[in-house]
Amino acid sequence: MDPLITPPSGTAALALDEADFRLTAPSGFGDGWNHYAHSTAWFEGRLYVGTTRAQMAFMQRTTPPPKLVPWPIKCPPNLDTIERRAEIWQYTPETENWERVFQSPFIKGPGGMNVARYVGYRGMAIFQGNTDRKPCLYVSTWSPRFGGTAQLLRSEDGALFEIVPRPPWNESVRAFRVLQPFQGRLHTSPTAAGVAVGKVQDSVGSDPTIYGADDMLGNSWQAVSSSGFGNPANQTIFEMEVFNGHLYAASVNVNGFELWKTPGGKPPYKWTRVLERGAFRGPFNEVGGSLCVFNGALYIGSGVLNGGYHRAAGVGPAATELLRVWPDDSWDIVMGEARTTPQGLKIPLSGYSCGFDNMFNGYVWRMCVHDGHLYAGTFCWANLLPYVPNQAWPDDVIALIKRWGMEKLVQRYGGFELWRTADGVHWLPVTRTGFGNPYNWGSRTLTSTPHGLFVATANPYGPDVAVKRDGKWQYVPNPRGGCEVWLGNKAFSAAVQNTPSRDTAGAIEIAAA
């Protein structure tokens, strides 16, 4: 198949550049503990954003040695005193108004202490089941230790959220993320499980099975796949997408992710493997992390767990790739590492090596089609460098530090990258600096709407961040910490030069007010 696709006429005029974006929600909606805008959905003319709270703080419990020194943000001696009740926010474009419409309830934990029932909302989807009167907003949750198993929330109006039956996974499941409609069923799979001493192992589930349900108010969940598609190395079914009349699913696999597809039908579905061993890159493509359909092909963003360096498994550090699969199961490397495969030599069609030539881009975290262009947002870990002990630096990072110096290196590479293409092959950067905020380490969600493209970030550097002054580390308030939500629209670029809130200084003033 010819990899070159003629861009649709007029798409150049619709392409978004950095000047077309403005900040709509700074500093974690005014609370720096809102670290991740983990999920978004466009529902009945409004944008909904689900947050995850205090992500960086609780990474201390699960991060293997060597630990970051100092810890990048200030944490209380007892982490359980942090307010962790996850939030759902609603944005009305006509009034430019944000409103918090839901906050996790408390439940009683050991000794009668209050525990957040949900610390994050990992996924959202619009779906109408057999007994739904209308399309509803469904939300997947993340529960902390002592918080119980993950649950599924449902809302008809975006204001009232109720618990509905979840799949029949075991009580160790703490989180799930993807919610994928297909053939009248909603599909999901666990992506985090409780492990020893109450810790939560994120992105590795205890039940690598896909479940589907057509009646969200009843108990209709059924397994539609075997566990791990019969491969014990498939630890989690991480992402799903519908393409060419099939449901596609990508796994987490320390030997390299697998991609499977099914035409559906009566459960359990019949599945066919499309890619194995991380498209023959092996462990450096441990995760099929993001899937998106564009111009007749399925695009796949890869990664290694934990931001590109899965130390517990001895994988990485490694930068992300972007792959492309066609309906006949042939595939291309769009951005990444050239290699010989059973299908012959594969070279990156875009000319970009892994991470869009940036070793710190650990994931293509999300992709989205908007106005005839495919947008791809990354996770970039460069901002962690000042806190990483020297002995943990890879050789190529040490060489860069010697060449640039730590401060200039972080200044150059800090912040996620957002890229766009009209044909899938020729790519241009929209931002390479997290929209001017180096603490925005990830483009966590991308949502196309009639009002423009929303980009919601992961930014765990709040409320107080560690900075070095006069050779000593100290914690200072960080008005640039906490997740952000940006809106891109070509109509903004003409007026943005005269809009104070567009630039970074304006955003900081708004956040601190």
C-alpha positions as CSV (number, residue, x, y, z in Angstrom):
1,M,0.0,0.0,0.0
2,D,1.3,3.4,-0.9
3,P,2.3,5.1,2.4
4,L,2.0,8.6,0.9
5,I,-1.5,10.1,1.1
6,T,-2.5,13.3,-0.5
7,P,-3.5,15.8,2.1
8,P,-7.2,16.9,1.9
9,S,-7.5,20.3,0.1
10,G,-7.7,23.3,2.4
11,T,-6.3,21.5,5.4
12,A,-3.3,23.8,5.7
13,A,-5.6,26.6,6.6
14,L,-7.2,24.6,9.3
15,A,-4.0,23.4,11.0
16,L,-3.5,24.6,14.5
17,D,-0.3,26.3,15.7
18,E,0.8,27.2,19.2
19,A,-0.6,30.8,18.7
20,D,-4.1,29.3,18.2
21,F,-4.3,27.9,21.7
22,R,-5.3,29.7,24.9
23,L,-5.3,28.6,28.5
24,T,-8.8,28.0,29.9
25,A,-8.0,26.2,33.2
26,P,-4.7,26.9,34.9
27,S,-3.1,25.4,38.0
28,G,-5.3,22.3,38.6
29,F,-8.5,24.3,38.5
30,G,-7.0,26.4,41.2
31,D,-5.7,23.4,43.3
32,G,-2.2,22.2,42.6
33,W,-3.1,18.7,43.9
34,N,-5.1,18.1,40.7
35,H,-2.1,16.6,39.0
36,Y,-3.7,14.9,36.0
37,A,-6.5,15.8,33.7
38,H,-6.8,12.0,33.2
39,S,-10.0,11.9,31.2
40,T,-12.1,14.2,29.0
41,A,-15.4,13.9,27.0
42,W,-17.6,16.1,25.0
43,F,-21.1,15.6,26.2
44,E,-24.3,17.6,25.4
45,G,-22.3,20.7,24.3
46,R,-19.9,20.8,27.3
47,L,-16.4,19.5,28.0
48,Y,-16.1,17.2,31.0
49,V,-12.7,16.7,32.7
50,G,-11.9,14.0,35.3
51,T,-8.9,14.6,37.5
52,T,-6.4,12.4,39.4
53,R,-5.2,13.8,42.7
54,A,-1.7,13.9,44.1
55,Q,-0.2,11.5,41.6
56,M,3.4,12.6,42.2
57,A,3.1,12.4,46.0
58,F,1.9,8.8,46.0
59,M,4.6,7.8,43.5
60,Q,6.9,7.7,46.5
61,R,5.3,4.5,47.6
62,T,5.8,2.6,44.4
63,T,9.0,4.1,42.9
64,P,11.8,1.6,43.2
65,P,15.3,2.7,44.1
66,P,17.1,4.9,43.2
67,K,14.6,7.4,44.6
68,L,14.4,11.0,43.3
69,V,16.4,13.4,45.5
70,P,14.9,15.6,46.6
71,W,11.3,14.5,45.9
72,P,10.1,17.0,43.2
73,I,7.2,18.3,45.3
74,K,6.7,19.0,49.0
75,C,4.6,16.2,50.7
76,P,3.4,16.0,54.2
77,P,5.0,13.3,56.5
78,N,1.7,11.3,56.3
79,L,0.6,11.1,52.7
80,D,-2.9,10.0,53.8
81,T,-3.6,13.5,55.1
82,I,-3.6,14.9,51.5
83,E,-7.1,15.6,50.1
84,R,-7.3,13.0,47.4
85,R,-11.0,13.1,46.4
86,A,-11.0,13.1,42.6
87,E,-13.0,15.7,40.8
88,I,-15.1,16.1,37.6
89,W,-15.2,19.6,36.0
90,Q,-17.6,20.9,33.4
91,Y,-16.7,23.7,30.9
92,T,-19.4,25.7,29.0
93,P,-17.7,27.3,26.0
94,E,-20.3,30.0,25.4
95,T,-19.8,31.4,28.9
96,E,-16.1,30.3,29.3
97,N,-17.2,29.0,32.8
98,W,-15.8,26.0,34.7
99,E,-17.9,24.3,37.3
100,R,-17.0,21.3,39.5
101,V,-20.0,19.0,39.1
102,F,-18.8,16.0,41.1
103,Q,-16.3,15.1,43.8
104,S,-15.5,11.7,45.1
105,P,-17.2,10.8,48.4
106,F,-15.4,9.6,51.5
107,I,-15.6,6.1,52.8
108,K,-14.4,4.8,56.2
109,G,-11.0,3.2,56.2
110,P,-8.9,1.5,59.0
111,G,-9.5,3.1,62.4
112,G,-12.4,5.1,61.1
113,M,-10.3,7.4,59.0
114,N,-11.8,9.1,56.0
115,V,-10.6,7.6,52.7
116,A,-11.4,9.0,49.2
117,R,-13.5,6.5,47.3
118,Y,-11.9,7.6,44.1
119,V,-8.5,9.3,43.6
120,G,-8.9,9.5,39.8
121,Y,-11.2,9.2,36.9
122,R,-9.1,7.4,34.2
123,G,-11.6,7.2,31.3
124,M,-14.8,8.7,29.9
125,A,-17.1,7.6,27.1
126,I,-20.5,8.5,25.7
127,F,-22.6,5.4,25.3
128,Q,-26.3,4.4,25.1
129,G,-27.0,0.9,26.4
130,N,-30.2,-1.1,26.0
131,T,-31.9,0.4,29.0
132,D,-30.4,3.9,28.7
133,R,-33.1,6.4,27.7
134,K,-30.4,8.5,25.9
135,P,-26.7,8.6,25.4
136,C,-25.0,8.9,28.8
137,L,-21.6,9.8,30.2
138,Y,-19.7,6.9,31.6
139,V,-16.7,7.3,33.8
140,S,-14.1,4.7,34.9
141,T,-12.5,5.2,38.3
142,W,-9.3,4.6,40.3
143,S,-9.5,3.6,43.9
144,P,-6.7,4.0,46.5
145,R,-5.6,1.5,49.0
146,F,-8.5,0.9,51.5
147,G,-10.8,2.4,48.9
148,G,-12.2,-0.8,47.5
149,T,-12.4,-2.1,44.0
150,A,-12.8,0.2,41.0
151,Q,-16.3,1.2,40.0
152,L,-18.2,2.5,36.9
153,L,-20.1,5.8,37.1
154,R,-23.0,6.9,34.9
155,S,-24.6,10.3,34.3
156,E,-27.6,11.2,32.1
157,D,-27.2,15.0,32.6
158,G,-23.6,15.6,33.6
159,A,-24.6,16.7,37.0
160,L,-25.8,13.5,38.9
161,F,-23.4,10.5,38.8
162,E,-24.5,7.1,40.0
163,I,-22.7,3.8,40.4
164,V,-23.7,1.1,37.9
165,P,-22.7,-2.6,37.8
166,R,-19.0,-3.2,36.9
167,P,-17.5,-6.2,35.2
168,P,-17.0,-9.4,37.4
169,W,-13.3,-8.8,38.1
170,N,-11.9,-9.6,41.5
171,E,-11.6,-7.2,44.5
172,S,-7.9,-6.6,43.8
173,V,-8.7,-4.4,40.8
174,R,-8.0,-0.8,41.7
175,A,-8.4,1.0,38.3
176,F,-9.6,0.7,34.8
177,R,-9.3,3.3,32.0
178,V,-10.5,2.6,28.5
179,L,-14.3,2.5,27.8
180,Q,-14.8,1.6,24.2
181,P,-18.3,1.3,22.5
182,F,-18.5,-1.4,19.8
183,Q,-21.5,-3.2,18.3
184,G,-23.9,-2.0,21.0
185,R,-21.7,-3.0,23.9
186,L,-19.3,-1.0,26.1
187,H,-15.9,-2.6,26.5
188,T,-13.3,-2.3,29.2
189,S,-10.4,-4.1,31.0
190,P,-8.6,-3.6,34.4
191,T,-5.4,-1.6,34.3
192,A,-4.2,-1.5,37.9
193,A,-4.3,-3.9,40.8
194,G,-3.5,-4.0,44.5
195,V,-0.2,-5.7,45.3
196,A,1.7,-6.5,48.5
197,V,1.3,-4.2,51.6
198,G,-1.6,-2.4,50.1
199,K,0.4,-0.7,47.3
200,V,-1.2,-0.3,43.9
201,Q,0.7,-1.4,40.7
202,D,-0.5,1.0,38.0
203,S,-0.9,-0.1,34.4
204,V,-0.5,-3.8,35.3
205,G,-3.8,-5.5,36.0
206,S,-4.7,-8.7,37.8
207,D,-7.2,-9.7,35.1
208,P,-6.1,-9.1,31.5
209,T,-9.5,-9.9,30.1
210,I,-11.8,-7.6,28.0
211,Y,-15.4,-7.4,29.2
212,G,-18.4,-6.1,27.3
213,A,-21.9,-5.1,28.3
214,D,-25.0,-3.9,26.4
215,D,-27.2,-3.2,29.5
216,M,-25.4,-0.8,31.8
217,L,-28.2,-0.8,34.4
218,G,-28.4,-4.6,34.5
219,N,-25.7,-7.2,35.2
220,S,-24.9,-8.0,31.6
221,W,-21.1,-7.9,31.6
222,Q,-19.5,-10.9,29.9
223,A,-15.9,-11.8,29.0
224,V,-15.4,-11.2,25.3
225,S,-11.8,-12.4,25.2
226,S,-9.7,-15.0,26.9
227,S,-7.3,-13.9,29.6
228,G,-4.4,-12.1,27.8
229,F,-5.5,-13.6,24.5
230,G,-4.0,-16.8,25.8
231,N,-0.5,-15.3,26.4
232,P,0.4,-15.0,30.1
233,A,2.9,-12.3,29.1
234,N,0.0,-10.0,28.2
235,Q,-0.3,-8.4,31.6
236,T,-3.0,-5.9,30.8
237,I,-5.2,-5.0,27.8
238,F,-4.3,-1.3,27.8
239,E,-6.1,0.4,24.9
240,M,-8.9,-0.2,22.4
241,E,-10.2,1.4,19.2
242,V,-12.8,0.6,16.5
243,F,-11.3,0.4,12.9
244,N,-12.5,-1.0,9.7
245,G,-15.5,-2.8,11.3
246,H,-13.3,-4.4,14.0
247,L,-12.5,-3.8,17.6
248,Y,-8.7,-3.5,18.1
249,A,-7.0,-4.0,21.4
250,A,-3.3,-3.4,22.5
251,S,-1.7,-5.0,25.5
252,V,1.1,-4.4,28.0
253,N,3.8,-7.1,27.5
254,V,7.4,-6.9,28.8
255,N,8.5,-8.7,25.6
256,G,6.7,-6.1,23.4
257,F,3.0,-5.3,23.1
258,E,0.6,-7.3,21.0
259,L,-2.2,-5.9,18.9
260,W,-5.4,-8.0,18.4
261,K,-8.6,-7.5,16.4
262,T,-12.1,-9.0,16.3
263,P,-15.1,-8.6,14.0
264,G,-17.3,-9.0,17.2
265,G,-20.5,-10.9,17.2
266,K,-21.7,-13.1,20.0
267,P,-19.4,-13.2,23.1
268,P,-16.8,-14.5,23.4
269,Y,-15.4,-12.9,20.2
270,K,-13.0,-14.5,17.9
271,W,-9.7,-12.6,17.9
272,T,-6.8,-12.4,15.5
273,R,-3.3,-11.2,16.3
274,V,-2.1,-8.3,14.1
275,L,1.2,-7.3,15.8
276,E,3.5,-9.1,18.2
277,R,6.7,-8.3,20.1
278,G,6.1,-4.6,19.9
279,A,6.2,-4.7,16.1
280,F,9.5,-6.5,16.5
281,R,11.1,-3.8,18.6
282,G,10.7,-5.9,21.7
283,P,10.6,-4.6,25.2
284,F,11.2,-1.0,24.1
285,N,7.6,-1.1,22.7
286,E,6.3,-2.6,25.9
287,V,2.9,-0.8,25.7
288,G,0.4,-0.1,22.9
289,G,-0.5,3.1,24.7
290,S,-2.7,5.1,22.3
291,L,-4.8,4.2,19.2
292,C,-6.4,6.5,16.7
293,V,-8.0,6.1,13.2
294,F,-6.9,8.5,10.5
295,N,-7.1,8.5,6.7
296,G,-7.9,4.8,6.5
297,A,-5.3,3.5,8.9
298,L,-5.0,2.8,12.6
299,Y,-2.1,4.7,14.3
300,I,-0.5,3.3,17.4
301,G,1.6,5.2,19.9
302,S,4.0,3.0,21.9
303,G,5.9,3.3,25.1
304,V,7.6,1.8,28.1
305,L,5.8,1.8,31.4
306,N,6.6,4.5,34.0
307,G,7.3,7.2,31.5
308,G,9.8,5.3,29.3
309,Y,11.9,3.6,32.0
310,H,10.4,0.5,33.6
311,R,13.1,0.0,36.2
312,A,11.4,-2.8,38.0
313,A,11.4,-4.9,34.8
314,G,14.8,-3.6,33.6
315,V,13.3,-2.1,30.5
316,G,14.5,1.3,29.1
317,P,14.9,4.1,29.2
318,A,13.5,4.3,25.6
319,A,11.6,6.8,23.6
320,T,8.3,6.2,21.9
321,E,7.4,5.1,18.4
322,L,4.4,5.8,16.2
323,L,3.2,2.9,14.0
324,R,0.5,2.6,11.4
325,V,-1.6,-0.5,10.6
326,W,-3.8,-0.9,7.5
327,P,-7.0,-3.0,7.1
328,D,-5.0,-5.9,5.5
329,D,-2.8,-6.0,8.6
330,S,0.3,-4.6,6.8
331,W,2.0,-1.9,8.8
332,D,4.5,0.9,8.8
333,I,6.9,2.7,11.2
334,V,5.8,6.3,10.9
335,M,8.2,7.6,13.6
336,G,10.8,5.4,15.3
337,E,13.6,3.0,14.9
338,A,14.5,1.4,11.5
339,R,14.8,-2.4,11.7
340,T,14.5,-5.7,9.8
341,T,11.3,-7.6,10.5
342,P,9.7,-10.8,9.1
343,Q,7.9,-8.4,6.7
344,G,11.2,-6.9,5.5
345,L,13.1,-3.7,6.3
346,K,11.0,-1.0,7.9
347,I,12.2,2.6,8.1
348,P,10.5,5.6,9.7
349,L,8.5,7.2,6.9
350,S,8.4,10.6,8.6
351,G,12.2,10.7,8.9
352,Y,11.9,11.1,12.7
353,S,13.6,8.7,15.0
354,C,12.1,7.6,18.3
355,G,10.4,10.3,20.3
356,F,10.3,12.7,17.3
357,D,14.1,12.9,17.8
358,N,13.7,13.5,21.5
359,M,14.9,10.7,23.8
360,F,12.8,12.1,26.7
361,N,9.5,11.5,24.9
362,G,8.5,8.3,26.6
363,Y,5.0,8.0,25.2
364,V,2.8,9.1,22.5
365,W,0.2,9.5,25.2
366,R,-2.8,10.6,23.2
367,M,-3.9,11.1,19.5
368,C,-6.9,12.9,18.1
369,V,-8.3,13.9,14.6
370,H,-9.4,17.5,14.4
371,D,-10.3,19.4,11.2
372,G,-8.6,17.0,8.9
373,H,-5.4,16.7,10.9
374,L,-4.0,14.0,13.2
375,Y,-2.6,15.4,16.5
376,A,-0.2,13.4,18.7
377,G,0.7,14.5,22.2
378,T,3.7,13.1,24.1
379,F,4.8,12.5,27.7
380,C,8.3,14.0,28.3
381,W,10.3,13.2,31.4
382,A,13.1,15.7,30.9
383,N,11.9,17.8,33.9
384,L,12.8,15.0,36.3
385,L,16.5,15.2,35.4
386,P,17.5,17.5,38.3
387,Y,16.0,15.1,40.8
388,V,17.4,11.9,39.4
389,P,20.6,10.6,41.1
390,N,23.6,10.7,38.8
391,Q,24.1,6.9,38.8
392,A,20.7,6.5,37.3
393,W,21.3,8.7,34.3
394,P,21.7,6.8,30.9
395,D,25.0,7.4,29.1
396,D,23.3,9.4,26.3
397,V,21.7,11.7,28.9
398,I,25.1,12.2,30.6
399,A,26.5,13.2,27.3
400,L,23.7,15.7,26.8
401,I,24.2,17.2,30.2
402,K,27.9,17.6,29.7
403,R,27.2,19.4,26.4
404,W,24.3,21.6,27.4
405,G,24.4,21.8,31.1
406,M,21.4,20.7,33.3
407,E,19.6,24.0,33.3
408,K,19.7,24.6,29.6
409,L,18.9,20.9,28.9
410,V,15.7,21.1,31.0
411,Q,14.8,24.5,29.5
412,R,15.2,23.0,26.0
413,Y,13.4,19.7,26.5
414,G,11.1,20.4,29.5
415,G,7.4,20.1,28.7
416,F,5.4,17.7,26.5
417,E,5.3,18.0,22.7
418,L,2.2,18.2,20.4
419,W,2.6,17.3,16.8
420,R,0.3,17.4,13.8
421,T,0.1,15.9,10.3
422,A,-2.3,16.2,7.3
423,D,-1.1,13.0,5.6
424,G,0.3,10.8,8.4
425,V,3.8,11.1,7.1
426,H,4.8,14.7,7.2
427,W,4.7,16.0,10.8
428,L,5.1,19.5,12.3
429,P,5.4,20.5,15.9
430,V,2.6,22.6,17.5
431,T,4.4,23.0,20.8
432,R,7.6,21.5,22.1
433,T,7.5,23.2,25.5
434,G,4.2,22.2,27.0
435,F,2.6,25.5,25.8
436,G,5.4,27.4,27.5
437,N,5.1,25.5,30.8
438,P,7.9,23.0,31.5
439,Y,6.0,21.4,34.3
440,N,3.3,20.2,31.8
441,W,5.0,16.8,31.3
442,G,2.2,15.2,29.4
443,S,-0.5,15.9,26.9
444,R,-2.9,13.6,28.7
445,T,-6.1,13.9,26.6
446,L,-7.0,15.5,23.3
447,T,-10.7,16.1,22.5
448,S,-12.1,17.5,19.2
449,T,-15.2,19.6,19.6
450,P,-17.2,22.1,17.5
451,H,-15.4,24.8,19.5
452,G,-11.9,23.6,18.8
453,L,-9.3,21.1,20.0
454,F,-9.0,20.7,23.8
455,V,-5.7,19.6,25.2
456,A,-5.7,18.7,28.9
457,T,-2.4,18.1,30.6
458,A,-0.7,16.1,33.3
459,N,1.3,18.4,35.5
460,P,2.3,16.9,38.9
461,Y,4.6,19.7,40.1
462,G,2.3,21.3,42.6
463,P,1.3,22.8,44.9
464,D,5.0,23.3,46.1
465,V,8.0,22.4,43.9
466,A,11.6,21.8,44.8
467,V,14.0,24.3,43.3
468,K,17.7,24.9,43.8
469,R,18.7,28.4,45.0
470,D,22.3,29.3,46.0
471,G,23.2,25.6,45.7
472,K,20.5,24.5,48.2
473,W,17.2,22.8,47.5
474,Q,14.0,24.4,48.9
475,Y,10.3,24.1,48.3
476,V,8.4,27.1,46.9
477,P,4.8,27.6,45.8
478,N,4.4,26.7,42.2
479,P,1.7,28.7,40.4
480,R,2.5,26.7,37.2
481,G,1.9,23.4,38.9
482,G,-1.3,21.3,38.5
483,C,-3.1,20.2,35.3
484,E,-4.1,22.6,32.7
485,V,-6.7,22.7,29.9
486,W,-5.9,24.5,26.6
487,L,-8.3,25.2,23.8
488,G,-7.1,25.5,20.2
489,N,-9.1,27.5,17.6
490,K,-8.0,29.4,14.5
491,A,-10.2,32.3,15.6
492,F,-7.9,32.9,18.6
493,S,-4.7,33.6,16.7
494,A,-5.8,37.0,15.3
495,A,-6.9,38.3,18.7
496,V,-4.3,36.5,20.9
497,Q,-1.6,39.2,20.5
498,N,-3.8,41.6,22.5
499,T,-5.0,39.1,25.1
500,P,-3.0,39.1,28.3
501,S,-4.3,35.8,29.5
502,R,-2.8,34.1,26.4
503,D,0.8,34.3,27.5
504,T,2.5,32.4,30.4
505,A,2.7,35.4,32.7
506,G,-1.1,36.0,32.3
507,A,-1.8,32.4,33.1
508,I,0.3,32.6,36.3
509,E,-1.5,35.7,37.4
510,I,-4.9,34.0,36.9
511,A,-3.7,30.9,38.8
512,A,-2.5,32.9,41.7
513,A,-5.5,35.2,42.0
